[in-house]
Amino acid sequence: MTTCFVATLAQHVLVDAEDETQPRRLGEPMLYDLYEDMRGRLGRDVPIDSRTVRPATNDEMDLWNWHHEITAHERR
Protein backbone atom coordinates (compact mmCIF):
# COMPACT_ATOMS: atom_id res chain seq x y z
CA MET A 1 0.00 0.00 0.00
CA THR A 2 1.28 3.46 -0.92
CA THR A 3 0.21 6.81 0.53
CA CYS A 4 -0.52 9.16 -2.36
CA PHE A 5 -0.85 12.93 -2.66
CA VAL A 6 -3.92 13.90 -4.71
CA ALA A 7 -4.37 17.61 -5.38
CA THR A 8 -6.34 20.23 -7.25
CA LEU A 9 -4.83 23.69 -7.68
CA ALA A 10 -6.03 24.73 -4.21
CA GLN A 11 -6.61 21.64 -2.04
CA HIS A 12 -4.96 18.30 -1.42
CA VAL A 13 -5.59 15.01 0.38
CA LEU A 14 -3.56 11.92 1.14
CA VAL A 15 -4.97 8.48 0.39
CA ASP A 16 -3.69 4.95 0.85
CA ALA A 17 -3.82 3.07 -2.44
CA GLU A 18 -3.01 -0.47 -3.44
CA ASP A 19 -2.36 0.34 -7.09
CA GLU A 20 -2.00 3.27 -9.48
CA THR A 21 -5.70 3.38 -10.39
CA GLN A 22 -6.96 4.00 -6.85
CA PRO A 23 -5.55 7.39 -5.73
CA ARG A 24 -7.67 9.57 -8.00
CA ARG A 25 -10.82 7.50 -7.37
CA LEU A 26 -10.31 7.57 -3.59
CA GLY A 27 -9.17 11.19 -3.42
CA GLU A 28 -11.84 12.92 -5.46
CA PRO A 29 -14.71 12.34 -2.95
CA MET A 30 -12.47 13.68 -0.18
CA LEU A 31 -11.59 16.72 -2.28
CA TYR A 32 -15.27 17.22 -3.08
CA ASP A 33 -15.95 17.50 0.67
CA LEU A 34 -13.22 20.13 1.03
CA TYR A 35 -14.96 22.30 -1.57
CA GLU A 36 -18.29 22.32 0.31
CA ASP A 37 -17.88 25.93 1.48
CA MET A 38 -17.08 27.12 -2.05
CA ARG A 39 -20.17 25.39 -3.44
CA GLY A 40 -22.23 27.17 -0.77
CA ARG A 41 -20.77 30.58 -1.59
CA LEU A 42 -21.16 30.14 -5.33
CA GLY A 43 -24.52 28.41 -5.16
CA ARG A 44 -23.46 25.76 -7.65
CA ASP A 45 -21.37 22.65 -7.99
CA VAL A 46 -17.61 22.97 -8.38
CA PRO A 47 -15.84 20.44 -10.61
CA ILE A 48 -12.97 18.56 -9.01
CA ASP A 49 -9.94 18.42 -11.27
CA SER A 50 -7.17 16.36 -9.69
CA ARG A 51 -4.10 17.81 -11.33
CA THR A 52 -1.47 16.05 -9.25
CA VAL A 53 -1.43 12.39 -8.27
CA ARG A 54 1.84 10.99 -6.94
CA PRO A 55 3.35 9.21 -3.95
CA ALA A 56 3.33 11.46 -0.88
CA THR A 57 6.62 12.56 0.66
CA ASN A 58 7.46 11.87 4.31
CA ASP A 59 7.11 15.59 5.07
CA GLU A 60 3.62 15.68 3.53
CA MET A 61 2.57 12.64 5.56
CA ASP A 62 3.96 14.17 8.76
CA LEU A 63 2.12 17.46 8.13
CA TRP A 64 -1.10 15.60 7.29
CA ASN A 65 -0.92 13.57 10.52
CA TRP A 66 -0.06 16.65 12.62
CA HIS A 67 -2.95 18.61 11.14
CA HIS A 68 -5.46 15.85 11.90
CA GLU A 69 -4.11 15.40 15.45
CA ILE A 70 -4.44 19.14 16.15
CA THR A 71 -7.92 19.27 14.62
CA ALA A 72 -9.06 16.30 16.72
CA HIS A 73 -7.58 17.88 19.85
CA GLU A 74 -9.37 21.20 19.21
CA ARG A 75 -12.73 19.43 18.83
CA ARG A 76 -12.50 18.03 22.37
C-alpha positions in Angstrom: 0.0 0.0 0.0 1.3 3.5 -0.9 0.2 6.8 0.5 -0.5 9.2 -2.4 -0.9 12.9 -2.7 -3.9 13.9 -4.7 -4.4 17.6 -5.4 -6.3 20.2 -7.2 -4.8 23.7 -7.7 -6.0 24.7 -4.2 -6.6 21.6 -2.0 -5.0 18.3 -1.4 -5.6 15.0 0.4 -3.6 11.9 1.1 -5.0 8.5 0.4 -3.7 5.0 0.8 -3.8 3.1 -2.4 -3.0 -0.5 -3.4 -2.4 0.3 -7.1 -2.0 3.3 -9.5 -5.7 3.4 -10.4 -7.0 4.0 -6.9 -5.6 7.4 -5.7 -7.7 9.6 -8.0 -10.8 7.5 -7.4 -10.3 7.6 -3.6 -9.2 11.2 -3.4 -11.8 12.9 -5.5 -14.7 12.3 -3.0 -12.5 13.7 -0.2 -11.6 16.7 -2.3 -15.3 17.2 -3.1 -16.0 17.5 0.7 -13.2 20.1 1.0 -15.0 22.3 -1.6 -18.3 22.3 0.3 -17.9 25.9 1.5 -17.1 27.1 -2.0 -20.2 25.4 -3.4 -22.2 27.2 -0.8 -20.8 30.6 -1.6 -21.2 30.1 -5.3 -24.5 28.4 -5.2 -23.5 25.8 -7.7 -21.4 22.6 -8.0 -17.6 23.0 -8.4 -15.8 20.4 -10.6 -13.0 18.6 -9.0 -9.9 18.4 -11.3 -7.2 16.4 -9.7 -4.1 17.8 -11.3 -1.5 16.1 -9.3 -1.4 12.4 -8.3 1.8 11.0 -6.9 3.3 9.2 -3.9 3.3 11.5 -0.9 6.6 12.6 0.7 7.5 11.9 4.3 7.1 15.6 5.1 3.6 15.7 3.5 2.6 12.6 5.6 4.0 14.2 8.8 2.1 17.5 8.1 -1.1 15.6 7.3 -0.9 13.6 10.5 -0.1 16.6 12.6 -3.0 18.6 11.1 -5.5 15.8 11.9 -4.1 15.4 15.4 -4.4 19.1 16.2 -7.9 19.3 14.6 -9.1 16.3 16.7 -7.6 17.9 19.9 -9.4 21.2 19.2 -12.7 19.4 18.8 -12.5 18.0 22.4 
